Amino acid sequence: MNQDKSAALFARSKNVIPGGVNSPVRAFGAVGGTPVFIARASGPHIVDVDGNSYIDYVGSWGPMILGHAHPQVTEAVQKAASEGLSFGAPTKREAELAELMIAAVPSVQKVRFVNSGTEATMSAIRLARGFTGREKVVKFAGCYHGHSDLLLSQAGSGVITFGLPDTPGVPKEAVRATLTAPYNDLTALEHLFDESGSEIAAVIIEPVAGNMGVVPPEPGYLQGVRELTRRHGALLIFDEVMTGFRVHYGGAQSLYDIEPDLSCFGKIIGGGMPVGAYAGQAEIMAHVAPEGPVYQAGTLSGNPVAMAAGIATLRLLQQPGVYEQLETTSARLAEGLQQAAQENDIPVQLNRVGSMSTLFFTDQPVRDFASSERSDGQRYALFFHEMLKRGIYLAPSRFEALFTSLAHSGQDIETTIAAARQAMAAIAR
C-alpha cells in the first residue's frame, strides 16, 4: 500500500502545525507509523491522497452515523451555504433544530447551541455553578469532556493515549474544585458526597463512557448516580456529545431511562459540521444570558450551515427501523471480531452499546479506567496496522470507539471480519 503522498503531507504539516495535526490522536502516536491524509469520502468509505480506499469505522469520531456525504445532508448544506455562511443573528434553523432535540429527549426543554463539545460541557458546568451557588464538580477517571481547564483532571481519550500529565499548562487553582471518582463505582461517589456534598454543584458523566474505550454503565449505576445527586441538591449532567442520537434517538438517557438536569450534545446534531449544545430543564436554562445572569456567547453559535446539516440528519434518523438496522450491523461486526480473535487464541474483550464498540486486547472485563489501561496497547497497534493494510480504518488508539453507520452494508461487515481473521492470524505469530 503506497502512502508516499500522505508521508509528504505529514512532513509538510509538521513544519506549520504542532505535531502536524489539529487534534493529537490523528498523529498515530499511539500506534506508530504515518497518518493517512484523507482526500474524500462517501458512504462507509474514505479515500486517502494516495488513492487507497478504506472501510471507515472512525466516522469523524462519531458524527457520520448516516455515512459520509449523505445526499440529503449535503444538499441541505449546499442550500444553506448558498444563502450565506454566517450572520451573527438568529435564524429559523436554530429553533427548528432545537425543537427536534426537545421532541427527542424527554429531559430537554430548552437548548443553547455552541460550536463544540468542549464549549458545551464548559458552559454546562458554569451554568450548574451559577444555578446552585456551589463550586465543586465531580467527574470520573477516564471520562473526557473536552479540553477546558477544569475538566482535564484524569481525562480520557487523547490525554491517556499520549500518557500526558493530567493538566499540563493548567493552573492548580483551575482544577482545585474538580473531584474525581472511578467510573462504575457508586460507593466511591457516595464517599465524595459524604465529604463534600453541600459544596458539589454538579456531577458530569458520560452515561456510556467512550473515551477510555467504550465502557457501559453497570446495571443500576446511573440510577444510583441520579439518586445521589438529587439527595444532595447537586445537578446531574450527562455528556452525550458522543452518545446523543448515537445509541438511541433520545440518547443514552432514553436508553437507560434516566433524566439528567442538563445534557451536552455535539457530533451527530451537526451532521459532520462543527457544533455543540447544552440543554436541560427550562428552570435551569432560564439562568443563561440574556434570560438570566450566567453569561455565555459565541460569534458562530447556531451557524446556519451546521444547523441545516443537523436538521437533515435528525430527520433521517427518525425513519422507522434505523436503530434496529444499526443494532443488527453492529452486533454482527462485534461477533465477527470476537470470533477472529478466538480462532487465533488471542484474549479480547469487546464492549458494545448499540453502534459504539471497542475491542480491548485483554482477558479481563473492562469496567473502568484502570481495567481499560491494562489492555495491551502494543497488540492493538499491531492489529490496527494489519487492518489498515487490508483496507480497514480503525481508531488509531486503543482508548477510542469503533463506530458503525447506516451506510455499512452486510458486505462491508463481512469484508471487515475476513480482514480481522487475517490480521489476528498475523499478530498471533
Secondary structure by P-SEA (a helix, b strand, c coil): ccaaaaaaaaaaaaaccccccccccccccccccbbbbbccccccccccccccccccccccccccccccccaaaaaaaaaaaaaccccccccaaaaaaaaaaaaccccccbbbbcccaaaaaaaaaaaaaaaacccbbbbbcccccccccccccccccccccccccccccccccccccbbbbbcccaaaaaaaaacccccccbbbbccccccccccccccaaaaaaaaaaaaacbbbbbcccccccccccccccccccccccbbbbccccccccccccccccccccccccccccbbbbbcccccaaaaaaaaaaaaaaaccaaaaaaaaaaaaaaaaaaaaaaaacbbbbbbbcccbbbbbccccccccaaaaaaccaaaaaaaaaaaaaacccccccccbbbbbcccccaaaaaaaaaaaaaaaaaaac
